[in-house]
């Protein structure tokens, strides 16, 4: 009677071992890329350059620059909005870079 299932010789096929090695290599590359991305800085401006925010790829706010012209004691709310807008734009740039990096590494595979 013939055996059912399994692999000839009872061992694992070379293709599976190679696939496992490739997956491990891809995981190491992704971890390295993620680390680099988290350290990378993204800067964006709002209010025509009156406010500038710098964030890391890990979304940490590193720096806020405010032009003295943007400081109006009568309109603090506008300054607050410009700060939020600059941070959001810098974070969006970090997100886009992250998605591009992930897409490049996975070749568009869905996860």
Steps between C-alpha positions, in 0.01 A plus 500: 500500500632844408571763765271799507617855557838599634815553305721242332754372748298642789701825507398860446537628149781741422244752377349531848841557663585763239166670549559508877846653450355764267228585753759537776719719278198712408410538868854619584489748211161629613623543859808689378291718270250568779782607732641733234154638432435570868823699521439696180364853540219663303439874496190686385388862506164666550371854482723588208807388694405677824506165684735213431473156666749216493397146593671164484374202303391366838270805527692670782494880475865610495477872438257787453614829347269799520563823316462805726254635242269206573463594865190716536368520857160586354485179294664215692256255342647557152849428629375179664335395172820566305701287745253213472496530119880496474527195727225316310669569166839381626340183641320440170837519322639243744199274438539526123869413526418202723234370261734540203775311682264220603355475149846477349604225740184289471449549129138595562412182690194551721548457876 
